[in-house]
Amino acid sequence: MISKITSQVTVEPLSLANGSGPSFGAAVNNVDLENISGPRHQGPGPRLPKAQYEITQRFDPEAQGAYGHGKTLDAKRSILHPDLKTVPHQPQVQVIGNGFVPSYEGLENIQLRHPHHRTFHETTIPDEDDLDFTRFYRYDDGTGDEMQVPLGTTAFVNGETMYDLLSEEDKTFARESKVDGAAPVDPLAIQVLPLCWKNPVTGRLALQVHPSAVRKLHLADGTVIDDLEKVRDTVYRLQRPGIAPELVYAHDWQESDFVIFHNRGVLHSVVGAFAPDEVRLFRQCNIAGSEMPVGP
């Protein structure tokens, strides 16, 4: 006799029935990530940093568990230090948010700061409009494009769509070129990576360039473009079609949400602003992969 087990898990694509909206992602409900047994997950999201770390590592079992941005972010030289606080007993997990938190997971009297566009844009939204309007972390191009987003959202775009939208000429350029990121403290740690990263399962290419860190382009013929303005203009031209409002997924954070995203196939941006006395807290976990990204 074969018993039939009915799963309560539901999976719904983020795109709307008429095909509009982002062409990636899904909402999975009725999953208990706190108690994992084998490949099956059931119930609410993980409540403990340890469980969050263990779930994250399942996506790359060969990873050694090192934090994805190198050493913990308590190093004062990290540009991420003002925004993230390391959980002492689980260093791969960071606390992020806004406002003063007296105590949380071994952290005491922490002041969280939601990243604000005025720290990285030349022109800023006037103070009187600051809580009503926002910008992406990197681009503000004066096109007048707008979209409605929830307070303090995280915005995601699909790197595969970004590549697919390119002209054939630009696709060739993207496949054959590499990018050099902003120099770390140790010059020997500088990485030169492909503009396009291949999904190891599907073989599809994603245009995967962090626009804030890029500083040089290495072309197929050996030419190195190190004029920062030209480098940024080139990357902007390639990326801009893929961040059109109708292609952006802006997550509306709710209590107990657990968002997992493929950091080698999507790009994300913090947006929004909070008043100083507004408190928001959530955890972020990322682990250095066991292998480097693979190009075309």
Beta strands, then each sheet from edge to edge (+ up, - down):
strand 1: 10-13
strand 2: 26-29
strand 3: 84-86
strand 4: 93-104
strand 5: 107-112
strand 6: 154-158
strand 7: 178-181
strand 8: 192-194
strand 9: 196-198
strand 10: 205-207
strand 11: 214-218
strand 12: 224-225
strand 13: 249-251
strand 14: 266-270
strand 15: 280-285
sheet 1: 1+ 2-
sheet 2: 3+ 4- 5+
sheet 3: 3+ 4- 15+
sheet 4: 13+ 6- 14+
sheet 5: 8+ 7- 11+ 12-
sheet 6: 9+ 10-
end
